[in-house]
C-alpha cells in the first residue's frame, strides 16, 4: 500500500482578515499587444521587454506578443489611470526600440493564433500541455479591476452580487468585433474565444459560503486539476492572496481614460455592494442562467441591445438600464463617475473598429487604427 501526502491549500488561513490593502482601495491590470508596424500582425518581444522592465510593473501573459501592465494600489481611479499611462509610455518606448507597435483591443483584428509562441514559463507550458488547442488560440486582451475587501464571507457575498453586473461592464467596454481578420458580428469576440471556450472561465455559479468556495479550490488543487488560483478564469473571482475581489468582465481599452472610467464605475459598484453587506441588507443572488441572457446581449450588441429586467421579465434597452444604474450609483457614492457617464454618450471602441472597417474594408487598417489610438491617447493624457 502506498500513501500520499495531502497537498496544502492554495488559500492562506488569514485570507481577507490580516494584512493586505485597505478596504476599498483599487488596482488594475491591462493586457496589451505588440505588432509588426508593416503587416500589423502580432509580433513577439514581450519577454525581451520584461527582462529589463521595472520590477512589479509588468508581467508576461501566455504569448510573446502580449504583455500585462500592473498598477500599484490606489484610493481612486485617478491613481490607477496615472500608473497605466506611465506604464504605457514605457511600453511605447520599448516597442519602438524593438521595431514594434503597441496596441490595445479585446482581440487583435488580424492576429493569427497559429503564428504565436507560448512563452517558456512552467505555468503556461503546463496549460499548453493540458488544454492544447484551446489555450493556443486564446489571443485575447482584457481589463481586470481589483477591489480590496475585509472578511472572507463579505468577499463571497460581493463575488456573488458582482456577477450580476458583468453584462453592464461588458456592454460599456466591447472592443473586439474582429477575429482572425473576420468581422464576427459580435461586439466582443473576446468573450466567445476566452470565456465560452474554456472550463473554469466565464460567468461562475454563486457560492453559498466561504467554506464552499475554499472547498471547491481544494477539490481542484488536490486532484491536480490546478496548480494556481490563476487557473480559475471566472469573469469575477476572489483573490485571497491579495485580499481583493477581481472584476474581469471588460475588454481592454485603447484609451486609458475609458479604462479609468470603468475602474471608477467598478469601484462605485463595489462600494454599494459592500454597504449592503455592512448594513445587513442582503440582496437575492441572481442565477447564472439569468445573467447569461444579458451577457449574451452585451457580447452581441454592446450598448444597442436589450437586458431582461429581473423583476418584470421585460426586455429593456441596454442604454436605459445603464442610465438608471448610473443614477443609482451617483446618488450613493463619492467616486467620480463623470467619465463613466460619458461612456454612454460616446461610441464604444468596437463601434470605432467597425467604422474603420466600413471606411477601408481592411482589418489590417482596423489594427493600425487601434495602435495609433493607443499612442495618441497616451500622448494627450
MARMI-242723 format. One record per residue (C-alpha): residue number from 0; z, y, x. Coordinates in steps of 0.2 Angstrom, whole numbers. Example, Ala and Ser with C-alpha at 12.3 -4.5 7.8 and 13.67 -1.06 7.14 Angstrom:
MARMI-242723
  num     zz     yy     xx
    0     39    -22     62
    1     36     -5     68
***
This chain:
MARMI-242723
  num     zz     yy     xx
    0      0      0      0
    1     -4     17      6
    2      5     33      2
    3     -2     51      1
    4      6     67      4
    5      5     79    -11
    6     -4     95     -7
    7      6    111     -8
    8      2    123    -22
    9    -10    137    -19
   10      1    149    -29
   11     16    157    -20
   12     33    154    -28
   13     36    173    -29
   14     19    177    -36
   15     19    193    -46
   16     38    195    -43
   17     41    200    -25
   18     31    212    -14
   19     13    217    -17
   20      6    234    -23
   21     15    245    -35
   22     11    241    -53
   23     -5    250    -60
   24    -12    253    -43
   25    -31    249    -40
   26    -43    241    -28
   27    -61    236    -29
   28    -74    225    -21
   29    -93    228    -22
   30   -107    217    -16
   31   -122    225     -8
   32   -139    218     -1
   33   -149    220     14
   34   -168    220     13
   35   -184    222     24
   36   -190    240     22
   37   -208    235     22
   38   -208    220     10
   39   -192    224      1
   40   -187    206      2
   41   -169    201      6
   42   -166    200     24
   43   -152    194     35
   44   -140    205     45
   45   -123    204     37
   46   -115    193     50
   47   -120    205     64
   48   -113    220     54
   49    -97    211     51
   50    -95    206     69
   51    -92    225     74
   52    -86    232     57
   53    -68    239     55
   54    -56    226     50
   55    -52    223     32
   56    -66    234     25
   57    -80    221     23
   58    -82    203     21
   59    -96    190     21
   60   -102    183      4
   61   -112    167      4
   62   -128    173     11
   63   -133    183     26
   64   -142    196     17
   65   -126    200      6
   66   -110    210     12
   67    -95    214      2
   68    -86    231      3
   69    -67    230      0
   70    -57    246     -4
   71    -38    249      0
   72    -25    251    -13
   73    -26    267    -23
   74    -17    275    -38
   75    -33    281    -46
   76    -51    278    -47
   77    -55    293    -36
   78    -47    285    -21
   79    -57    269    -24
   80    -73    280    -25
   81    -69    288     -8
   82    -66    272      0
   83    -83    265     -7
   84    -93    280     -2
   85    -85    279     16
   86    -90    261     17
   87   -107    263     11
   88   -110    277     24
   89   -105    265     37
   90   -117    251     30
   91   -131    263     28
   92   -130    267     47
   93   -128    249     52
   94   -143    244     41
   95   -154    257     49
   96   -149    251     66
   97   -154    233     61
   98   -171    239     53
   99   -164    235     36
  100   -162    245     20
  101   -146    244     10
  102   -146    242     -9
  103   -136    238    -25
  104   -141    229    -41
  105   -134    214    -50
  106   -148    203    -44
  107   -161    208    -31
  108   -178    211    -40
  109   -189    201    -28
  110   -177    191    -18
  111   -182    173    -16
  112   -166    162    -15
  113   -176    148     -6
  114   -178    160      9
  115   -159    164     11
  116   -147    157     24
  117   -130    152     18
  118   -118    159     31
  119   -110    147     44
  120    -92    148     37
  121    -82    132     31
  122    -79    139     14
  123    -97    142     10
  124   -104    127     19
  125    -92    117      8
  126    -99    125     -8
  127   -116    121     -2
  128   -112    103      0
  129   -103    102    -16
  130   -113    112    -28
  131   -130    111    -19
  132   -145    119    -28
  133   -133    129    -39
  134   -124    138    -26
  135   -140    141    -15
  136   -149    150    -30
  137   -134    161    -33
  138   -141    178    -26
  139   -130    189    -37
  140   -121    205    -34
  141   -106    211    -44
  142    -91    223    -45
  143    -74    217    -45
  144    -59    228    -50
  145    -41    224    -46
  146    -25    230    -56
  147     -8    226    -49
  148      4    218    -61
  149     23    213    -60
  150     29    197    -68
  151     19    181    -70
  152     20    180    -89
  153     14    198    -90
  154     -1    193    -79
  155     -6    179    -90
  156     -4    190   -106
  157    -15    203    -98
  158    -28    190    -92
  159    -29    183   -110
  160    -31    200   -118
  161    -44    207   -105
  162    -56    193   -108
  163    -59    202   -125
  164    -67    217   -116
  165    -79    208   -104
  166    -93    212   -116
  167    -89    230   -116
  168    -89    232    -97
  169   -104    221    -95
  170   -114    232   -108
  171   -110    248    -98
  172   -114    240    -81
  173   -130    230    -84
  174   -141    231    -69
  175   -151    215    -66
  176   -166    213    -78
  177   -176    205    -64
  178   -175    188    -56
  179   -187    181    -43
  180   -199    196    -47
  181   -199    192    -65
  182   -194    203    -80
  183   -181    191    -88
  184   -180    202   -104
  185   -161    201   -100
  186   -152    217    -96
  187   -141    206    -85
  188   -149    191    -77
  189   -134    190    -65
  190   -124    183    -80
  191   -137    170    -83
  192   -138    165    -64
  193   -120    165    -60
  194   -108    163    -74
  195   -118    152    -85
  196   -124    140    -72
  197   -108    135    -63
  198    -92    127    -69
  199    -76    137    -67
  200    -87    153    -69
  201    -90    164    -84
  202    -78    168    -98
  203    -62    157    -97
  204    -52    150   -111
  205    -35    158   -114
  206    -19    151   -105
  207     -4    148   -115
  208      9    152   -101
  209     11    155    -83
  210     16    137    -81
  211     -1    131    -90
  212    -11    142    -78
  213     -1    135    -62
  214     -3    118    -69
  215    -22    120    -70
  216    -23    127    -52
  217    -13    112    -46
  218    -24    100    -55
  219    -39    107    -47
  220    -32    108    -29
  221    -23     92    -28
  222    -38     82    -35
  223    -48     90    -21
  224    -59    100    -33
  225    -55    116    -25
  226    -48    122     -8
  227    -45    140    -13
  228    -41    150    -28
  229    -58    159    -24
  230    -67    144    -30
  231    -62    149    -48
  232    -75    162    -53
  233    -70    167    -70
  234    -75    184    -77
  235    -57    189    -77
  236    -44    180    -66
  237    -27    181    -60
  238    -25    184    -41
  239     -7    178    -37
  240     -8    181    -19
  241    -12    199    -22
  242     -2    202    -37
  243    -17    208    -47
  244    -27    203    -62
  245    -46    205    -57
  246    -59    210    -69
  247    -76    203    -63
  248    -87    207    -78
  249    -98    221    -71
  250   -115    221    -62
  251   -114    231    -46
  252   -120    249    -47
  253   -131    258    -36
  254   -122    275    -40
  255   -104    274    -34
  256   -100    287    -47
  257   -104    275    -60
  258    -93    262    -51
  259    -79    275    -51
  260    -81    277    -70
  261    -80    258    -73
  262    -64    257    -62
  263    -56    271    -71
  264    -60    263    -88
  265    -54    246    -82
  266    -38    254    -76
  267    -35    263    -93
  268    -38    247   -102
  269    -26    238    -91
  270    -13    252    -94
  271    -15    250   -113
  272    -13    231   -112
  273      2    232   -100
  274     10    244   -113
  275      8    232   -127
  276     17    219   -117
  277     31    230   -112
  278     33    236   -130
  279     33    218   -136
  280     18    222   -147
  281      8    207   -143
  282     -9    206   -150
  283    -18    190   -156
  284    -28    182   -142
  285    -47    180   -146
  286    -55    164   -143
  287    -69    162   -130
  288    -82    157   -143
  289    -80    173   -152
  290    -80    184   -136
  291    -96    174   -130
  292   -106    181   -145
  293   -103    199   -139
  294   -105    194   -121
  295   -122    187   -125
  296   -127    203   -134
  297   -122    213   -119
  298   -131    202   -107
  299   -147    203   -118
  300   -147    220   -124
  301   -135    231   -114
  302   -130    246   -125
  303   -144    243   -138
  304   -136    228   -146
  305   -123    224   -158
  306   -105    217   -157
  307    -97    207   -170
  308    -81    215   -177
  309    -67    203   -176
  310    -58    208   -192
  311    -73    211   -203
  312    -85    199   -195
  313    -99    213   -197
  314   -111    217   -184
  315   -108    235   -177
  316   -120    244   -165
  317   -113    242   -147
  318   -113    261   -144
  319   -102    264   -159
  320    -90    250   -154
  321    -89    258   -136
  322    -87    275   -143
  323    -72    270   -154
  324    -65    261   -139
  325    -66    276   -128
  326    -57    287   -140
  327    -43    275   -142
  328    -40    274   -123
  329    -42    293   -121
  330    -28    295   -133
  331    -16    284   -124
  332    -20    287   -105
  333    -18    299    -91
  334    -33    292    -82
  335    -48    302    -80
  336    -61    295    -92
  337    -74    309    -92
  338    -85    299    -81
  339    -83    283    -92
  340    -88    293   -107
  341   -104    299    -98
  342   -109    281    -96
  343   -113    280   -115
  344   -124    296   -113
  345   -134    290    -98
  346   -147    276    -96
  347   -140    261    -89
  348   -146    256    -71
  349   -155    241    -80
  350   -164    255    -90
  351   -169    263    -74
  352   -176    247    -66
  353   -186    244    -82
  354   -193    262    -81
  355   -199    260    -64
  356   -207    243    -69
  357   -216    251    -83
  358   -222    265    -72
  359   -228    254    -57
  360   -229    236    -63
  361   -221    231    -47
  362   -204    223    -45
  363   -206    227    -26
  364   -205    246    -31
  365   -190    242    -43
  366   -181    236    -27
  367   -187    250    -17
  368   -181    262    -30
  369   -164    254    -31
  370   -162    256    -12
  371   -167    274    -12
  372   -154    277    -26
  373   -141    269    -16
  374   -145    280     -1
  375   -146    297    -11
  376   -131    294    -21
  377   -120    292     -5
  378   -129    307      2
  379   -124    318    -13
  380   -107    311    -15
***
